[in-house]
Amino acid sequence: MLRKRSSLILFGTFLFVTWNAILVLLLWGRPPPGQTGEPVREQQELGESPAADVAADVLRMADMFETELEMQKKILLQIQSHQSLWQQPNSNGRKVVGHQPVIPILVIACNRVTVKRCVDKLLEYRPSVELYPIIVSQDCGHKETAEVIGSYGDRVTHLRQPDLSDISVRPQHKKFQGYYKISRHYHWALNQVFKSLSHSSVVIVEDDLEVAPDFFEYFRALYPLLKSDPSLWCVSAWNDNGRDGYVNAGKTDLLYRTDFFPGLGWMLLKEMWEELEPKWPESFWDDWMRQPEQRRDRACIRPEISRTLTFGRKGVSLGQFYDKYLRFIKLNSEFVPFTKLDLSYLKEETYREKFQKEVYSAPLVMYEDVKQGQLPGPGPFRLQYSTKDSFNVMAKNLGIMEDFKSGVPRSGYRGVVSFMYKGRRIYLAPPTGWTHYDPT
């Protein structure tokens, strides 16, 4: 539809220019009075005045010009009315297409030719070229990876990080040089998206992520909520505990708020980047994002079933968590029409009240009963932890991720981690009356 509209605009513009060119040629080619093949003397003998003829010609030409100008004005107004449906910045400076905001996809790439798998899936599922421009930002200067990105031609925008120099780090951090370069690359690439290209939002994926069929639909639907709810600061496509068997496969539309920054396919607004950019860290940017000073008690949206899947075991983290958790993450395969669903339940006050009621009204059960699958009824059930150590032991033995970042458990909301175990919903939760996380 958008291509059809843009074609109409181009065709209208072409007609406008062509018509003007023909009109000028005709008028220039029109011989002046006295050069029409009828001598002036003969005109005078017939009692005709050359001056009167000149005046008449001038009036006729003026009428023609007036008529043509009116016609051109109408054509131009038509072109402009069609153009209003095409891409342009709105009054807030946001790029829009047909009154819909443009949401670019930023692919962070380095030296993995397998970026092709990531970009191929983005192109396969992308519903609109205009609404979702794909920007691949490459660090490392790896020739083979650059050739893969270049093979897509104008279907993607290929940016190259200009600073490939080593970063001076303290001796004990030499082995973390890669993390410093990644942080530098993110900083540069996000500035390109928001400052150089003037976008108002972005969805960030890395070159080792494969996306689900409803990846674009998911972020399109949640954009208005992120924009309007100040208690949110990101939308993520990832569930840290989203392994097969730990999610409800029948609840593909289920979404949560989480206090943990998940990353791995996430949406960021320009306003948030303006807050983060001046203090962006030299390294370990994702753990930095999870610190209380950055999070500021804000939450992210995350799905029950992930909309991204990582296939990159090889990287700066040397496969940490990959073999044990990440390669078993379930990728959603069913398209969910999120833009047609009522997502107002995710607003802070509504969500918090309903979630806490559901968690703390669930029957309290013992760890041994959960582990052995001896639970009465379909659930949900509440399993209580009182310290980080007790959380760690239960999480590890039940097979969910046991680590904390700045005091927040992965996928947790107000201390509660929700997951499926042997077909039943389990809430691993702190005691009633929980008030805050302990970042120590």
Residue, then its C-alpha position, 0 to 999 in steps of 0.5 A: m500500500l505504501r509503495k503504491r502511494s509513493s508511486l502515485i506521488l512520483f507519477g504525479t510529480f512527473l506529470f507536473v514537471t512534464w506538463n510545464a516543460i511542454l507548455v514552455l516549449l509550446l509558448w516559446g515556439r509560438p511565432p510573434p505577431g508579424q512572423t505568422g506568414e501574413p505580412v504587416r502591409e497586407q494586414q494594414e491593407l485589410g484595415e487591421s492594426p498590428a498594435a491591436d493584434v499584439a494586444a490581443d495576443v498578449l491577452r490570450m497568452a495571459d488567459m492561457f497562463e492563468t488557466e494553466l496556473e490554476m490547473q498546475k495549482k490543483i495538480l500540486l495540491q493533489i501531490q501534496s495531499h498524497q505526500s502527507l501519507w508518505q514519510q515525513p517528520n511530525s510536529n514532534g520531530r518523529k518520523v512517521v509513515g501514514h501516521q505510524p512512527v518509524i521504528p528502525i532495527l539496529v543490528i550490532a555486528c562485528n566479525r561473524v558472517t553468521v549475521k546473514r542468518c539474523v538479517d535474513k530473518l529480519l527481511e523475511y518477517r519485515p512487514s514494511v520497508e518504510l516502517y522498519p528500516i534495517i541499519v547494520s552497524q559494524d565494528c571490527g573491520h572484518k572484511e568477510t562480514a562486511e561483504v555479507i552485509g554489503s550483499y544486501g544492497d539498499r535493503v539495509t543501511h551499512l554503517r561502519q564504526p570508524d574507531l577500531s583502535d585498542i582501548s587503554v585499560r588497566p592491566q587486570h582488565k586486559k582480558f575484557q578488552g572486547y567488552y570495552k569495544i562493544s560498549r564503545h560501539y553501542h555508544w557510537a551506533l546509538n548516536q548515529v540512529f538518534k542524532s545523525l539519522s534523527h529517529s525517535s526509537v530503535v529496536i536493538v538486536e545483535d548479529d547472533l539473534e534470530v527473530a520470531p514471525d511476530f517480532f515486528e508486531y510485538f514491538r509495534a504494539l508496545y511502542p505506545l505503552l513505552k511512550s506513554d508510561p514513565s514507569l517503563w524504560c524498555v521493551s524486550a523480546w527475551n525471557d531469561n527463563g524461557r526454556d522449553g518446559y519452563v514456559n506455557a506454550g499455550k500462552t503465546d500472548l502472555l506478557y509481563r513487567t520485569d525489574f530486570f533488564p533482559g536485553l537480547g532484542w530490546m526497544l529504546l526511546k530517544e528520550m531515554w538515550e538522551e538520559l543515558e548517553p552522557k554517562w554511558p559506561e566504558s565497558f559492561w554496558d548491560d550490567w551497568m543498565r541493571q544498576p539502580e542509578q540507571r534503572r531508577d525503579r523502572a520496569c521493562i516489558r518481556p514476553e512469556i515466550s521469547r521473540t528472539l533466539t541466540f545462536g551465537r555460542k562464540g563471542v566475548s562471553l566465551g559461551q557463558f550460560y549458552d550450553k546450559y540455558l541459552r540454546f534451549i530458549k523456546l522461540n515463538s513460532e505462532f503469530v500473535p496480533f498484538t496490535k489488536l489486543d488490549l494491553s492496558y493491563l500492563k500499565e503499572e498500577t493495574y498490573r502491580e495490583k493484579f500480579q501481587k494478588e495472583v501471587y500471594s493468593a496462590p497456595l504456599v507449597m514446599y520446595e520438595d513438593v515442587k521438585q517431586g511434582q507432588l502438588p495438589g491441583p493445576g496451580p498456580f503455586r507459591l514457593q517462598y524464599s527468604t534470602k538470596d542464598s535460599f533463592n539460589v539453592m531453589a533456583k539452581n535445583l529447579g533449573i532456572m537462572e539463579d544469579f542476581k544483578s544489582g540485587v534483581p533476579r533474572s525476569g523478576y518483578r518485585g522479587v517474584v520469578s514466574f515460571m512453569y515446572k512440570g506443567r504447573r505455574i510456580y511463583l518463586a517469591p519473597p515473603t509478603g510485604w516485600t519493599h525493595y531489592d538489596p543491591t549488595 
